[in-house]
Amino acid sequence: MLRGRGALAALRAALIVEPPPDLAIYFTTVSYSVSGALLVARSAARERVGFDPRQYERRDWAALTRAVPYPGGVLHQSEVSMALARSVGADATPPPPHYVPDPSLVSRAPAGVAYLHPGAGKPKNRWPVECFAEVAADWIARGLDVQVIEGPQDTDVAAALSARLGRSLPVVRGETISMLAARFARAAIYVGNDTGPLHVAGAVGCPTVGVYGWSDPAEWKPVGARVRTVRAADAKLESIPAARVIEAAAELMEGSG
């Protein structure tokens, strides 16, 4: 195992791109990743384009050759990214689906499953688990095959959901983004908090309901053709009754959403 200067030299060598690309675009949203910026700088691309780092009160770690002004107003984050893409010549937003999963994985994924993701890396993004239990009970009564998505930072939530429900549900854990995308492409419905899997589900075209609190779906909802979001007027997750989410999911499954 390399350590110290040897490890640093090996990392620098691995980051050298030969031949250097013509263009490197540094996409940022609400935060500025120094490691991502350094990758752009290390690419030695002839043109390195990104948002003006002063937007984030950071120095220019990406060594940009062109800094693009950050767009004003309230925009969905996909439109923020498209503003940067348009600055280098992109002229249209691609139509859905925005993520085409691996066909070999899709062929092995179960069909017609109803997925719940009651967890989130950020606890403040979690709709109360008892509300997810109400959704699960409704789906079970409808005859759906209900399964729970569990992430590495929410290993306690699946057990709490089963305890509230009074029965155990199958739990999907430890899968890659590609594997989840294949699952969601064949799913009947997905309901979850504002997390990564929610956006994957929306992107592949799965009927998707996102439950939102402090984060605004006008900026952060999944990009997809079959997406609904539910948010309370006071922007508090605990103010959202399960009935609203059940209704939104039912409308999507019935094809009216």
Sequence and secondary structure as in RCSB ss.txt:
>XXXX:A:sequence
MLRGRGALAALRAALIVEPPPDLAIYFTTVSYSVSGALLVARSAARERVGFDPRQYERRDWAALTRAVPYPGGVL
HQSEVSMALARSVGADATPPPPHYVPDPSLVSRAPAGVAYLHPGAGKPKNRWPVECFAEVAADWIARGLDVQVIE
GPQDTDVAAALSARLGRSLPVVRGETISMLAARFARAAIYVGNDTGPLHVAGAVGCPTVGVYGWSDPAEWKPVGA
RVRTVRAADAKLESIPAARVIEAAAELMEGSG
>XXXX:A:secstr
   HHHHHHHHHHHT  SS  SEEEE  SSS  HHHHHHHHHHT SEEEEE GGGGT   TT  SEEE    S  
 HHHHHHHHHHTTT  S   S S    HHHHTTS SSEEEEE   SSGGG   HHHHHHHHHHHHHTT EEEEEE
 TT TTHHHHHHHHHTS   EEES  HHHHHHHHHT SEEEEESSHHHHHHHHHT  EEEEESSS HHHHS  SS
SEEEEE TT  GGGS HHHHHHHHHHHHTT  
